[in-house]
Amino acid sequence: MKMSDPRKQLGRAGEAMAVRTLQAAGLTILSRNWRCAEGELDIVAQERAPDYVHGGELCDWLVLVEVRTRRGAAYGTALASITPHKAAKLRQVSQRYVQATGWTGPWRIDVVGVQMDAQGRLLAVDHIRHAVRDE
């Protein structure tokens, strides 16, 4: 029997930690691993928060989350792995999700960075709201 890819196992563990972190921050998880032709969203969530564009009233935000998990720092940190190319891809996939679901409220792209040491011990879980913005 073939063992699962260690990178996929690391990614799944990082996503599980991200879900717990988001839930602890008050977000509601709507779905995980949403796919379309352009790519994948790791986590789709919702958060009740102010919409300052429209007077600061509380409303439901659609939160599209990319989870980046890194073990060690040889290839940079988890958060540093969001390159301009990756950010553009996230914008494209997120816009597709918004269109496919008919979402009409405010939405944003967050990133959760899960950083572990070389032995796999958790160092940090960082949730960055509005991490990827329009250009």
Secondary structure by P-SEA (a helix, b strand, c coil): cccccaaaaaaaaaaaaaaaaaaaaccccccccccccccccccccccccccccccccbbbbbbbbbbbbbcccccccccccccaaaaaaaaaaaaaaaaaaccccbbbbbbbbbbbcccccccbbbbbccccccc
